[in-house]
Amino acid sequence: MERELVEYIAKALVDEPDAVEVNLIEGEKSTILELKVSPEDIGKVIGKHGRIAKAIRTLLSATSTTSGKRVVLEILD
């Protein structure tokens, strides 16, 4: 569920939605989501002073409370 949420938000923000990739790494107590976008769109996903990235992370933490796992978003360049 978290993977689809991040993918949906990222595709809505960027100019090249086909370049959006989200990799899911499952652990025992945490889940890591690796977000890859094109180099031209990295600023749109992070936002000024990291505000958009922080908002995405806030949404992820809200959705992950039901599963009891910690969700970490990593934006790769």
N, CA, C, O and CB atoms as a CASP TS submission, in Angstrom:
PFRMAT TS
TARGET T0000
AUTHOR 0000-0000-0000
METHOD Language model
MODEL 1
PARENT N/A
ATOM      1  N   MET     1       0.819  -1.193   0.000  1.00  0.00           N
ATOM      2  CA  MET     1       0.000   0.000   0.000  1.00  0.00           C
ATOM      3  C   MET     1       0.866   1.261   0.000  1.00  0.00           C
ATOM      4  O   MET     1       0.590   2.213  -0.731  1.00  0.00           O
ATOM      5  CB  MET     1      -0.934  -0.004   1.204  1.00  0.00           C
ATOM      6  N   GLU     2       1.918   1.260   0.828  1.00  0.00           N
ATOM      7  CA  GLU     2       2.786   2.433   0.892  1.00  0.00           C
ATOM      8  C   GLU     2       3.508   2.666  -0.424  1.00  0.00           C
ATOM      9  O   GLU     2       3.721   3.807  -0.835  1.00  0.00           O
ATOM     10  CB  GLU     2       3.796   2.280   2.017  1.00  0.00           C
ATOM     11  N   ARG     3       3.883   1.576  -1.079  1.00  0.00           N
ATOM     12  CA  ARG     3       4.594   1.698  -2.357  1.00  0.00           C
ATOM     13  C   ARG     3       3.727   2.398  -3.397  1.00  0.00           C
ATOM     14  O   ARG     3       4.196   3.282  -4.114  1.00  0.00           O
ATOM     15  CB  ARG     3       5.020   0.311  -2.872  1.00  0.00           C
ATOM     16  N   GLU     4       2.471   1.999  -3.474  1.00  0.00           N
ATOM     17  CA  GLU     4       1.565   2.603  -4.444  1.00  0.00           C
ATOM     18  C   GLU     4       1.314   4.074  -4.128  1.00  0.00           C
ATOM     19  O   GLU     4       1.180   4.893  -5.037  1.00  0.00           O
ATOM     20  CB  GLU     4       0.246   1.843  -4.478  1.00  0.00           C
ATOM     21  N   LEU     5       1.249   4.407  -2.844  1.00  0.00           N
ATOM     22  CA  LEU     5       1.037   5.791  -2.432  1.00  0.00           C
ATOM     23  C   LEU     5       2.199   6.676  -2.869  1.00  0.00           C
ATOM     24  O   LEU     5       1.985   7.749  -3.432  1.00  0.00           O
ATOM     25  CB  LEU     5       0.854   5.873  -0.917  1.00  0.00           C
ATOM     26  N   VAL     6       3.424   6.233  -2.613  1.00  0.00           N
ATOM     27  CA  VAL     6       4.603   7.016  -2.992  1.00  0.00           C
ATOM     28  C   VAL     6       4.692   7.140  -4.511  1.00  0.00           C
ATOM     29  O   VAL     6       5.013   8.207  -5.035  1.00  0.00           O
ATOM     30  CB  VAL     6       5.890   6.370  -2.431  1.00  0.00           C
ATOM     31  N   GLU     7       4.411   6.058  -5.204  1.00  0.00           N
ATOM     32  CA  GLU     7       4.467   6.077  -6.668  1.00  0.00           C
ATOM     33  C   GLU     7       3.427   7.045  -7.233  1.00  0.00           C
ATOM     34  O   GLU     7       3.722   7.790  -8.167  1.00  0.00           O
ATOM     35  CB  GLU     7       4.241   4.659  -7.237  1.00  0.00           C
ATOM     36  N   TYR     8       2.235   7.041  -6.685  1.00  0.00           N
ATOM     37  CA  TYR     8       1.170   7.931  -7.152  1.00  0.00           C
ATOM     38  C   TYR     8       1.540   9.399  -6.925  1.00  0.00           C
ATOM     39  O   TYR     8       1.373  10.226  -7.821  1.00  0.00           O
ATOM     40  CB  TYR     8      -0.151   7.604  -6.437  1.00  0.00           C
ATOM     41  N   ILE     9       2.037   9.718  -5.742  1.00  0.00           N
ATOM     42  CA  ILE     9       2.400  11.096  -5.428  1.00  0.00           C
ATOM     43  C   ILE     9       3.551  11.563  -6.309  1.00  0.00           C
ATOM     44  O   ILE     9       3.518  12.671  -6.845  1.00  0.00           O
ATOM     45  CB  ILE     9       2.777  11.230  -3.947  1.00  0.00           C
ATOM     46  N   ALA    10       4.571  10.715  -6.460  1.00  0.00           N
ATOM     47  CA  ALA    10       5.737  11.096  -7.255  1.00  0.00           C
ATOM     48  C   ALA    10       5.368  11.305  -8.723  1.00  0.00           C
ATOM     49  O   ALA    10       5.848  12.247  -9.355  1.00  0.00           O
ATOM     50  CB  ALA    10       6.829  10.031  -7.136  1.00  0.00           C
ATOM     51  N   LYS    11       4.529  10.446  -9.262  1.00  0.00           N
ATOM     52  CA  LYS    11       4.134  10.595 -10.666  1.00  0.00           C
ATOM     53  C   LYS    11       3.321  11.858 -10.885  1.00  0.00           C
ATOM     54  O   LYS    11       3.361  12.439 -11.970  1.00  0.00           O
ATOM     55  CB  LYS    11       3.334   9.382 -11.126  1.00  0.00           C
ATOM     56  N   ALA    12       2.582  12.292  -9.869  1.00  0.00           N
ATOM     57  CA  ALA    12       1.805  13.527  -9.999  1.00  0.00           C
ATOM     58  C   ALA    12       2.698  14.758  -9.943  1.00  0.00           C
ATOM     59  O   ALA    12       2.328  15.807 -10.472  1.00  0.00           O
ATOM     60  CB  ALA    12       0.748  13.604  -8.904  1.00  0.00           C
ATOM     61  N   LEU    13       3.849  14.655  -9.321  1.00  0.00           N
ATOM     62  CA  LEU    13       4.724  15.813  -9.136  1.00  0.00           C
ATOM     63  C   LEU    13       5.694  16.042 -10.291  1.00  0.00           C
ATOM     64  O   LEU    13       6.005  17.192 -10.603  1.00  0.00           O
ATOM     65  CB  LEU    13       5.500  15.653  -7.870  1.00  0.00           C
ATOM     66  N   VAL    14       6.173  15.001 -10.921  1.00  0.00           N
ATOM     67  CA  VAL    14       7.277  15.110 -11.870  1.00  0.00           C
ATOM     68  C   VAL    14       6.787  15.345 -13.301  1.00  0.00           C
ATOM     69  O   VAL    14       5.610  15.167 -13.614  1.00  0.00           O
ATOM     70  CB  VAL    14       8.129  13.854 -11.818  1.00  0.00           C
ATOM     71  N   ASP    15       7.740  15.756 -14.166  1.00  0.00           N
ATOM     72  CA  ASP    15       7.439  15.947 -15.588  1.00  0.00           C
ATOM     73  C   ASP    15       7.530  14.641 -16.368  1.00  0.00           C
ATOM     74  O   ASP    15       6.855  14.476 -17.385  1.00  0.00           O
ATOM     75  CB  ASP    15       8.389  16.973 -16.192  1.00  0.00           C
ATOM     76  N   GLU    16       8.357  13.715 -15.900  1.00  0.00           N
ATOM     77  CA  GLU    16       8.527  12.423 -16.567  1.00  0.00           C
ATOM     78  C   GLU    16       8.021  11.298 -15.655  1.00  0.00           C
ATOM     79  O   GLU    16       8.818  10.668 -14.959  1.00  0.00           O
ATOM     80  CB  GLU    16      10.022  12.192 -16.948  1.00  0.00           C
ATOM     81  N   PRO    17       6.715  11.040 -15.649  1.00  0.00           N
ATOM     82  CA  PRO    17       6.188  10.007 -14.751  1.00  0.00           C
ATOM     83  C   PRO    17       6.644   8.591 -15.095  1.00  0.00           C
ATOM     84  O   PRO    17       6.597   7.705 -14.241  1.00  0.00           O
ATOM     85  CB  PRO    17       4.695  10.054 -14.764  1.00  0.00           C
ATOM     86  N   ASP    18       7.085   8.364 -16.337  1.00  0.00           N
ATOM     87  CA  ASP    18       7.544   7.032 -16.714  1.00  0.00           C
ATOM     88  C   ASP    18       8.876   6.682 -16.065  1.00  0.00           C
ATOM     89  O   ASP    18       9.224   5.505 -15.966  1.00  0.00           O
ATOM     90  CB  ASP    18       7.665   6.932 -18.219  1.00  0.00           C
ATOM     91  N   ALA    19       9.630   7.692 -15.622  1.00  0.00           N
ATOM     92  CA  ALA    19      10.942   7.460 -15.010  1.00  0.00           C
ATOM     93  C   ALA    19      10.865   7.186 -13.514  1.00  0.00           C
ATOM     94  O   ALA    19      11.891   6.941 -12.879  1.00  0.00           O
ATOM     95  CB  ALA    19      11.833   8.648 -15.251  1.00  0.00           C
ATOM     96  N   VAL    20       9.670   7.223 -12.945  1.00  0.00           N
ATOM     97  CA  VAL    20       9.511   7.012 -11.500  1.00  0.00           C
ATOM     98  C   VAL    20       9.607   5.521 -11.187  1.00  0.00           C
ATOM     99  O   VAL    20       8.903   4.702 -11.778  1.00  0.00           O
ATOM    100  CB  VAL    20       8.151   7.588 -10.998  1.00  0.00           C
ATOM    101  N   GLU    21      10.496   5.182 -10.243  1.00  0.00           N
ATOM    102  CA  GLU    21      10.651   3.803  -9.782  1.00  0.00           C
ATOM    103  C   GLU    21      10.636   3.793  -8.266  1.00  0.00           C
ATOM    104  O   GLU    21      11.285   4.620  -7.626  1.00  0.00           O
ATOM    105  CB  GLU    21      11.964   3.165 -10.327  1.00  0.00           C
ATOM    106  N   VAL    22       9.894   2.855  -7.690  1.00  0.00           N
ATOM    107  CA  VAL    22       9.845   2.691  -6.240  1.00  0.00           C
ATOM    108  C   VAL    22      10.203   1.249  -5.916  1.00  0.00           C
ATOM    109  O   VAL    22       9.502   0.316  -6.308  1.00  0.00           O
ATOM    110  CB  VAL    22       8.436   3.066  -5.667  1.00  0.00           C
ATOM    111  N   ASN    23      11.310   1.080  -5.191  1.00  0.00           N
ATOM    112  CA  ASN    23      11.743  -0.252  -4.765  1.00  0.00           C
ATOM    113  C   ASN    23      11.382  -0.439  -3.302  1.00  0.00           C
ATOM    114  O   ASN    23      11.548   0.472  -2.491  1.00  0.00           O
ATOM    115  CB  ASN    23      13.273  -0.449  -4.987  1.00  0.00           C
ATOM    116  N   LEU    24      10.894  -1.609  -2.974  1.00  0.00           N
ATOM    117  CA  LEU    24      10.460  -1.929  -1.622  1.00  0.00           C
ATOM    118  C   LEU    24      11.421  -2.933  -0.998  1.00  0.00           C
ATOM    119  O   LEU    24      11.675  -3.996  -1.564  1.00  0.00           O
ATOM    120  CB  LEU    24       9.019  -2.482  -1.624  1.00  0.00           C
ATOM    121  N   ILE    25      11.954  -2.588   0.176  1.00  0.00           N
ATOM    122  CA  ILE    25      12.844  -3.483   0.912  1.00  0.00           C
ATOM    123  C   ILE    25      12.200  -3.752   2.267  1.00  0.00           C
ATOM    124  O   ILE    25      12.078  -2.854   3.101  1.00  0.00           O
ATOM    125  CB  ILE    25      14.289  -2.868   1.072  1.00  0.00           C
ATOM    126  N   GLU    26      11.793  -4.999   2.472  1.00  0.00           N
ATOM    127  CA  GLU    26      11.093  -5.380   3.707  1.00  0.00           C
ATOM    128  C   GLU    26      12.095  -5.847   4.750  1.00  0.00           C
ATOM    129  O   GLU    26      13.026  -6.593   4.446  1.00  0.00           O
ATOM    130  CB  GLU    26      10.050  -6.490   3.431  1.00  0.00           C
ATOM    131  N   GLY    27      11.894  -5.404   5.970  1.00  0.00           N
ATOM    132  CA  GLY    27      12.665  -5.881   7.104  1.00  0.00           C
ATOM    133  C   GLY    27      11.716  -6.394   8.171  1.00  0.00           C
ATOM    134  O   GLY    27      10.503  -6.422   7.964  1.00  0.00           O
ATOM    135  N   GLU    28      12.259  -6.802   9.316  1.00  0.00           N
ATOM    136  CA  GLU    28      11.403  -7.314  10.382  1.00  0.00           C
ATOM    137  C   GLU    28      10.572  -6.217  11.021  1.00  0.00           C
ATOM    138  O   GLU    28       9.370  -6.374  11.231  1.00  0.00           O
ATOM    139  CB  GLU    28      12.239  -8.001  11.437  1.00  0.00           C
ATOM    140  N   LYS    29      11.229  -5.096  11.330  1.00  0.00           N
ATOM    141  CA  LYS    29      10.524  -4.014  12.014  1.00  0.00           C
ATOM    142  C   LYS    29      10.362  -2.771  11.177  1.00  0.00           C
ATOM    143  O   LYS    29       9.706  -1.821  11.604  1.00  0.00           O
ATOM    144  CB  LYS    29      11.234  -3.663  13.263  1.00  0.00           C
ATOM    145  N   SER    30      10.951  -2.754   9.983  1.00  0.00           N
ATOM    146  CA  SER    30      10.849  -1.554   9.159  1.00  0.00           C
ATOM    147  C   SER    30      10.768  -1.923   7.687  1.00  0.00           C
ATOM    148  O   SER    30      11.125  -3.026   7.273  1.00  0.00           O
ATOM    149  CB  SER    30      12.041  -0.625   9.410  1.00  0.00           C
ATOM    150  N   THR    31      10.294  -0.973   6.924  1.00  0.00           N
ATOM    151  CA  THR    31      10.204  -1.097   5.479  1.00  0.00           C
ATOM    152  C   THR    31      10.896   0.109   4.878  1.00  0.00           C
ATOM    153  O   THR    31      10.659   1.241   5.300  1.00  0.00           O
ATOM    154  CB  THR    31       8.720  -1.205   4.997  1.00  0.00           C
ATOM    155  N   ILE    32      11.754  -0.126   3.890  1.00  0.00           N
ATOM    156  CA  ILE    32      12.462   0.958   3.225  1.00  0.00           C
ATOM    157  C   ILE    32      11.916   1.091   1.814  1.00  0.00           C
ATOM    158  O   ILE    32      11.848   0.117   1.064  1.00  0.00           O
ATOM    159  CB  ILE    32      14.000   0.709   3.209  1.00  0.00           C
ATOM    160  N   LEU    33      11.529   2.309   1.465  1.00  0.00           N
ATOM    161  CA  LEU    33      11.074   2.609   0.112  1.00  0.00           C
ATOM    162  C   LEU    33      12.123   3.482  -0.561  1.00  0.00           C
ATOM    163  O   LEU    33      12.434   4.571  -0.080  1.00  0.00           O
ATOM    164  CB  LEU    33       9.677   3.313   0.122  1.00  0.00           C
ATOM    165  N   GLU    34      12.665   3.002  -1.669  1.00  0.00           N
ATOM    166  CA  GLU    34      13.658   3.761  -2.422  1.00  0.00           C
ATOM    167  C   GLU    34      12.966   4.382  -3.631  1.00  0.00           C
ATOM    168  O   GLU    34      12.426   3.674  -4.481  1.00  0.00           O
ATOM    169  CB  GLU    34      14.857   2.854  -2.862  1.00  0.00           C
ATOM    170  N   LEU    35      12.988   5.687  -3.699  1.00  0.00           N
ATOM    171  CA  LEU    35      12.335   6.414  -4.790  1.00  0.00           C
ATOM    172  C   LEU    35      13.387   6.934  -5.746  1.00  0.00           C
ATOM    173  O   LEU    35      14.310   7.643  -5.346  1.00  0.00           O
ATOM    174  CB  LEU    35      11.469   7.578  -4.249  1.00  0.00           C
ATOM    175  N   LYS    36      13.242   6.574  -7.023  1.00  0.00           N
ATOM    176  CA  LYS    36      14.131   7.049  -8.071  1.00  0.00           C
ATOM    177  C   LYS    36      13.309   7.832  -9.085  1.00  0.00           C
ATOM    178  O   LYS    36      12.279   7.358  -9.562  1.00  0.00           O
ATOM    179  CB  LYS    36      14.883   5.869  -8.751  1.00  0.00           C
ATOM    180  N   VAL    37      13.772   9.034  -9.409  1.00  0.00           N
ATOM    181  CA  VAL    37      13.153   9.835 -10.460  1.00  0.00           C
ATOM    182  C   VAL    37      14.261  10.318 -11.393  1.00  0.00           C
ATOM    183  O   VAL    37      15.443  10.120 -11.115  1.00  0.00           O
ATOM    184  CB  VAL    37      12.342  11.046  -9.862  1.00  0.00           C
ATOM    185  N   SER    38      13.880  10.942 -12.483  1.00  0.00           N
ATOM    186  CA  SER    38      14.892  11.455 -13.406  1.00  0.00           C
ATOM    187  C   SER    38      15.645  12.609 -12.737  1.00  0.00           C
ATOM    188  O   SER    38      15.097  13.288 -11.869  1.00  0.00           O
ATOM    189  CB  SER    38      14.239  11.922 -14.748  1.00  0.00           C
ATOM    190  N   PRO    39      16.892  12.827 -13.137  1.00  0.00           N
ATOM    191  CA  PRO    39      17.694  13.896 -12.495  1.00  0.00           C
ATOM    192  C   PRO    39      17.071  15.286 -12.599  1.00  0.00           C
ATOM    193  O   PRO    39      17.293  16.122 -11.723  1.00  0.00           O
ATOM    194  CB  PRO    39      19.072  13.935 -13.113  1.00  0.00           C
ATOM    195  N   GLU    40      16.308  15.545 -13.635  1.00  0.00           N
ATOM    196  CA  GLU    40      15.674  16.850 -13.793  1.00  0.00           C
ATOM    197  C   GLU    40      14.528  17.056 -12.799  1.00  0.00           C
ATOM    198  O   GLU    40      14.183  18.192 -12.473  1.00  0.00           O
ATOM    199  CB  GLU    40      15.159  17.007 -15.217  1.00  0.00           C
ATOM    200  N   ASP    41      13.942  15.964 -12.321  1.00  0.00           N
ATOM    201  CA  ASP    41      12.765  16.044 -11.454  1.00  0.00           C
ATOM    202  C   ASP    41      13.074  15.871  -9.969  1.00  0.00           C
ATOM    203  O   ASP    41      12.160  15.898  -9.145  1.00  0.00           O
ATOM    204  CB  ASP    41      11.772  15.007 -11.868  1.00  0.00           C
ATOM    205  N   ILE    42      14.332  15.697  -9.618  1.00  0.00           N
ATOM    206  CA  ILE    42      14.663  15.428  -8.214  1.00  0.00           C
ATOM    207  C   ILE    42      14.274  16.598  -7.312  1.00  0.00           C
ATOM    208  O   ILE    42      13.861  16.391  -6.171  1.00  0.00           O
ATOM    209  CB  ILE    42      16.160  15.135  -8.070  1.00  0.00           C
ATOM    210  N   GLY    43      14.402  17.810  -7.811  1.00  0.00           N
ATOM    211  CA  GLY    43      14.039  18.989  -7.021  1.00  0.00           C
ATOM    212  C   GLY    43      12.546  19.095  -6.777  1.00  0.00           C
ATOM    213  O   GLY    43      12.119  19.619  -5.748  1.00  0.00           O
ATOM    214  N   LYS    44      11.757  18.607  -7.705  1.00  0.00           N
ATOM    215  CA  LYS    44      10.303  18.664  -7.546  1.00  0.00           C
ATOM    216  C   LYS    44       9.818  17.689  -6.488  1.00  0.00           C
ATOM    217  O   LYS    44       8.811  17.939  -5.826  1.00  0.00           O
ATOM    218  CB  LYS    44       9.615  18.372  -8.869  1.00  0.00           C
ATOM    219  N   VAL    45      10.525  16.585  -6.326  1.00  0.00           N
ATOM    220  CA  VAL    45      10.137  15.596  -5.325  1.00  0.00           C
ATOM    221  C   VAL    45      10.603  16.023  -3.933  1.00  0.00           C
ATOM    222  O   VAL    45       9.926  15.759  -2.940  1.00  0.00           O
ATOM    223  CB  VAL    45      10.716  14.218  -5.682  1.00  0.00           C
ATOM    224  N   ILE    46      11.752  16.678  -3.866  1.00  0.00           N
ATOM    225  CA  ILE    46      12.270  17.114  -2.568  1.00  0.00           C
ATOM    226  C   ILE    46      11.599  18.407  -2.127  1.00  0.00           C
ATOM    227  O   ILE    46      11.214  18.529  -0.963  1.00  0.00           O
ATOM    228  CB  ILE    46      13.793  17.305  -2.630  1.00  0.00           C
ATOM    229  N   GLY    47      11.449  19.371  -3.023  1.00  0.00           N
ATOM    230  CA  GLY    47      10.809  20.640  -2.685  1.00  0.00           C
ATOM    231  C   GLY    47      11.767  21.609  -2.013  1.00  0.00           C
ATOM    232  O   GLY    47      12.903  21.256  -1.695  1.00  0.00           O
ATOM    233  N   LYS    48      11.303  22.827  -1.802  1.00  0.00           N
ATOM    234  CA  LYS    48      12.121  23.842  -1.148  1.00  0.00           C
ATOM    235  C   LYS    48      12.332  23.463   0.309  1.00  0.00           C
ATOM    236  O   LYS    48      11.379  23.219   1.049  1.00  0.00           O
ATOM    237  CB  LYS    48      11.466  25.237  -1.258  1.00  0.00           C
ATOM    238  N   HIS    49      13.583  23.418   0.703  1.00  0.00           N
ATOM    239  CA  HIS    49      13.973  23.064   2.068  1.00  0.00           C
ATOM    240  C   HIS    49      13.444  21.688   2.481  1.00  0.00           C
ATOM    241  O   HIS    49      13.297  21.420   3.673  1.00  0.00           O
ATOM    242  CB  HIS    49      13.471  24.122   3.042  1.00  0.00           C
ATOM    243  N   GLY    50      13.153  20.806   1.504  1.00  0.00           N
ATOM    244  CA  GLY    50      12.707  19.455   1.806  1.00  0.00           C
ATOM    245  C   GLY    50      11.267  19.337   2.265  1.00  0.00           C
ATOM    246  O   GLY    50      10.889  18.344   2.886  1.00  0.00           O
ATOM    247  N   ARG    51      10.472  20.336   1.967  1.00  0.00           N
ATOM    248  CA  ARG    51       9.085  20.332   2.467  1.00  0.00           C
ATOM    249  C   ARG    51       8.229  19.239   1.852  1.00  0.00           C
ATOM    250  O   ARG    51       7.447  18.601   2.557  1.00  0.00           O
ATOM    251  CB  ARG    51       8.440  21.667   2.202  1.00  0.00           C
ATOM    252  N   ILE    52       8.360  19.011   0.560  1.00  0.00           N
ATOM    253  CA  ILE    52       7.539  17.982  -0.087  1.00  0.00           C
ATOM    254  C   ILE    52       7.966  16.598   0.381  1.00  0.00           C
ATOM    255  O   ILE    52       7.122  15.740   0.641  1.00  0.00           O
ATOM    256  CB  ILE    52       7.645  18.084  -1.625  1.00  0.00           C
ATOM    257  N   ALA    53       9.273  16.377   0.488  1.00  0.00           N
ATOM    258  CA  ALA    53       9.761  15.084   0.985  1.00  0.00           C
ATOM    259  C   ALA    53       9.280  14.846   2.405  1.00  0.00           C
ATOM    260  O   ALA    53       8.907  13.726   2.753  1.00  0.00           O
ATOM    261  CB  ALA    53      11.299  15.021   0.929  1.00  0.00           C
ATOM    262  N   LYS    54       9.286  15.882   3.225  1.00  0.00           N
ATOM    263  CA  LYS    54       8.814  15.746   4.605  1.00  0.00           C
ATOM    264  C   LYS    54       7.319  15.435   4.637  1.00  0.00           C
ATOM    265  O   LYS    54       6.866  14.643   5.463  1.00  0.00           O
ATOM    266  CB  LYS    54       9.106  17.030   5.405  1.00  0.00           C
ATOM    267  N   ALA    55       6.556  16.055   3.739  1.00  0.00           N
ATOM    268  CA  ALA    55       5.116  15.789   3.690  1.00  0.00           C
ATOM    269  C   ALA    55       4.836  14.348   3.260  1.00  0.00           C
ATOM    270  O   ALA    55       3.934  13.708   3.798  1.00  0.00           O
ATOM    271  CB  ALA    55       4.425  16.769   2.730  1.00  0.00           C
ATOM    272  N   ILE    56       5.595  13.841   2.304  1.00  0.00           N
ATOM    273  CA  ILE    56       5.420  12.450   1.869  1.00  0.00           C
ATOM    274  C   ILE    56       5.757  11.508   3.019  1.00  0.00           C
ATOM    275  O   ILE    56       5.057  10.522   3.248  1.00  0.00           O
ATOM    276  CB  ILE    56       6.307  12.138   0.631  1.00  0.00           C
ATOM    277  N   ARG    57       6.836  11.816   3.740  1.00  0.00           N
ATOM    278  CA  ARG    57       7.218  10.978   4.885  1.00  0.00           C
ATOM    279  C   ARG    57       6.156  11.013   5.983  1.00  0.00           C
ATOM    280  O   ARG    57       5.913  10.006   6.648  1.00  0.00           O
ATOM    281  CB  ARG    57       8.568  11.436   5.454  1.00  0.00           C
ATOM    282  N   THR    58       5.524  12.170   6.171  1.00  0.00           N
ATOM    283  CA  THR    58       4.454  12.276   7.165  1.00  0.00           C
ATOM    284  C   THR    58       3.264  11.406   6.771  1.00  0.00           C
ATOM    285  O   THR    58       2.690  10.724   7.620  1.00  0.00           O
ATOM    286  CB  THR    58       4.009  13.742   7.325  1.00  0.00           C
ATOM    287  N   LEU    59       2.891  11.423   5.501  1.00  0.00           N
ATOM    288  CA  LEU    59       1.808  10.562   5.028  1.00  0.00           C
ATOM    289  C   LEU    59       2.158   9.091   5.209  1.00  0.00           C
ATOM    290  O   LEU    59       1.304   8.289   5.589  1.00  0.00           O
ATOM    291  CB  LEU    59       1.499  10.850   3.557  1.00  0.00           C
ATOM    292  N   LEU    60       3.410   8.736   4.937  1.00  0.00           N
ATOM    293  CA  LEU    60       3.826   7.343   5.103  1.00  0.00           C
ATOM    294  C   LEU    60       3.760   6.909   6.552  1.00  0.00           C
ATOM    295  O   LEU    60       3.340   5.791   6.849  1.00  0.00           O
ATOM    296  CB  LEU    60       5.231   7.144   4.572  1.00  0.00           C
ATOM    297  N   SER    61       4.169   7.781   7.455  1.00  0.00           N
ATOM    298  CA  SER    61       4.117   7.394   8.862  1.00  0.00           C
ATOM    299  C   SER    61       2.679   7.258   9.339  1.00  0.00           C
ATOM    300  O   SER    61       2.386   6.438  10.209  1.00  0.00           O
ATOM    301  CB  SER    61       4.861   8.413   9.723  1.00  0.00           C
ATOM    302  N   ALA    62       1.783   8.056   8.775  1.00  0.00           N
ATOM    303  CA  ALA    62       0.373   7.950   9.147  1.00  0.00           C
ATOM    304  C   ALA    62      -0.242   6.647   8.624  1.00  0.00           C
ATOM    305  O   ALA    62      -1.056   6.030   9.311  1.00  0.00           O
ATOM    306  CB  ALA    62      -0.411   9.158   8.607  1.00  0.00           C
ATOM    307  N   THR    63       0.136   6.231   7.431  1.00  0.00           N
ATOM    308  CA  THR    63      -0.425   4.998   6.875  1.00  0.00           C
ATOM    309  C   THR    63       0.194   3.753   7.490  1.00  0.00           C
ATOM    310  O   THR    63      -0.414   2.683   7.478  1.00  0.00           O
ATOM    311  CB  THR    63      -0.234   4.970   5.376  1.00  0.00           C
ATOM    312  N   SER    64       1.399   3.888   8.028  1.00  0.00           N
ATOM    313  CA  SER    64       2.073   2.707   8.561  1.00  0.00           C
ATOM    314  C   SER    64       1.703   2.412  10.008  1.00  0.00           C
ATOM    315  O   SER    64       2.159   1.406  10.551  1.00  0.00           O
ATOM    316  CB  SER    64       3.560   2.880   8.452  1.00  0.00           C
ATOM    317  N   THR    65       0.906   3.236  10.643  1.00  0.00           N
ATOM    318  CA  THR    65       0.548   2.987  12.037  1.00  0.00           C
ATOM    319  C   THR    65      -0.306   1.731  12.182  1.00  0.00           C
ATOM    320  O   THR    65      -0.265   1.085  13.229  1.00  0.00           O
ATOM    321  CB  THR    65      -0.192   4.187  12.613  1.00  0.00           C
ATOM    322  N   THR    66      -1.064   1.377  11.174  1.00  0.00           N
ATOM    323  CA  THR    66      -1.907   0.186  11.257  1.00  0.00           C
ATOM    324  C   THR    66      -1.079  -1.097  11.192  1.00  0.00           C
ATOM    325  O   THR    66      -1.435  -2.096  11.817  1.00  0.00           O
ATOM    326  CB  THR    66      -2.940   0.195  10.135  1.00  0.00           C
ATOM    327  N   SER    67       0.026  -1.075  10.438  1.00  0.00           N
ATOM    328  CA  SER    67       0.839  -2.284  10.312  1.00  0.00           C
ATOM    329  C   SER    67       1.827  -2.438  11.457  1.00  0.00           C
ATOM    330  O   SER    67       2.308  -3.541  11.715  1.00  0.00           O
ATOM    331  CB  SER    67       1.585  -2.273   8.998  1.00  0.00           C
ATOM    332  N   GLY    68       2.133  -1.350  12.144  1.00  0.00           N
ATOM    333  CA  GLY    68       3.065  -1.427  13.264  1.00  0.00           C
ATOM    334  C   GLY    68       4.518  -1.400  12.840  1.00  0.00           C
ATOM    335  O   GLY    68       5.409  -1.480  13.686  1.00  0.00           O
ATOM    336  N   LYS    69       4.775  -1.288  11.545  1.00  0.00           N
ATOM    337  CA  LYS    69       6.143  -1.219  11.041  1.00  0.00           C
ATOM    338  C   LYS    69       6.522   0.236  10.774  1.00  0.00           C
ATOM    339  O   LYS    69       5.665   1.075  10.495  1.00  0.00           O
ATOM    340  CB  LYS    69       6.297  -2.069   9.754  1.00  0.00           C
ATOM    341  N   ARG    70       7.795   0.512  10.864  1.00  0.00           N
ATOM    342  CA  ARG    70       8.314   1.836  10.553  1.00  0.00           C
ATOM    343  C   ARG    70       8.627   1.889   9.069  1.00  0.00           C
ATOM    344  O   ARG    70       9.255   0.971   8.542  1.00  0.00           O
ATOM    345  CB  ARG    70       9.576   2.166  11.404  1.00  0.00           C
ATOM    346  N   VAL    71       8.206   2.939   8.386  1.00  0.00           N
ATOM    347  CA  VAL    71       8.439   3.091   6.962  1.00  0.00           C
ATOM    348  C   VAL    71       9.407   4.235   6.747  1.00  0.00           C
ATOM    349  O   VAL    71       9.207   5.336   7.261  1.00  0.00           O
ATOM    350  CB  VAL    71       7.117   3.332   6.200  1.00  0.00           C
ATOM    351  N   VAL    72      10.462   3.970   5.982  1.00  0.00           N
ATOM    352  CA  VAL    72      11.507   4.957   5.695  1.00  0.00           C
ATOM    353  C   VAL    72      11.510   5.229   4.208  1.00  0.00           C
ATOM    354  O   VAL    72      11.522   4.296   3.406  1.00  0.00           O
ATOM    355  CB  VAL    72      12.909   4.465   6.171  1.00  0.00           C
ATOM    356  N   LEU    73      11.497   6.503   3.825  1.00  0.00           N
ATOM    357  CA  LEU    73      11.565   6.887   2.424  1.00  0.00           C
ATOM    358  C   LEU    73      12.957   7.409   2.125  1.00  0.00           C
ATOM    359  O   LEU    73      13.437   8.333   2.782  1.00  0.00           O
ATOM    360  CB  LEU    73      10.490   7.948   2.079  1.00  0.00           C
ATOM    361  N   GLU    74      13.603   6.815   1.135  1.00  0.00           N
ATOM    362  CA  GLU    74      14.904   7.282   0.664  1.00  0.00           C
ATOM    363  C   GLU    74      14.748   7.746  -0.770  1.00  0.00           C
ATOM    364  O   GLU    74      14.262   7.007  -1.626  1.00  0.00           O
ATOM    365  CB  GLU    74      15.991   6.165   0.778  1.00  0.00           C
ATOM    366  N   ILE    75      15.166   8.978  -1.025  1.00  0.00           N
ATOM    367  CA  ILE    75      15.100   9.539  -2.376  1.00  0.00           C
ATOM    368  C   ILE    75      16.487   9.410  -2.983  1.00  0.00           C
ATOM    369  O   ILE    75      17.428  10.062  -2.531  1.00  0.00           O
ATOM    370  CB  ILE    75      14.612  11.043  -2.367  1.00  0.00           C
ATOM    371  N   LEU    76      16.617   8.579  -3.997  1.00  0.00           N
ATOM    372  CA  LEU    76      17.904   8.313  -4.633  1.00  0.00           C
ATOM    373  C   LEU    76      18.079   9.226  -5.832  1.00  0.00           C
ATOM    374  O   LEU    76      17.127   9.543  -6.545  1.00  0.00           O
ATOM    375  CB  LEU    76      18.016   6.834  -5.057  1.00  0.00           C
ATOM    376  N   ASP    77      19.338   9.644  -6.037  1.00  0.00           N
ATOM    377  CA  ASP    77      19.613  10.465  -7.219  1.00  0.00           C
ATOM    378  C   ASP    77      20.560   9.761  -8.164  1.00  0.00           C
ATOM    379  O   ASP    77      20.904  10.304  -9.213  1.00  0.00           O
ATOM    380  CB  ASP    77      20.195  11.814  -6.814  1.00  0.00           C
TER
END
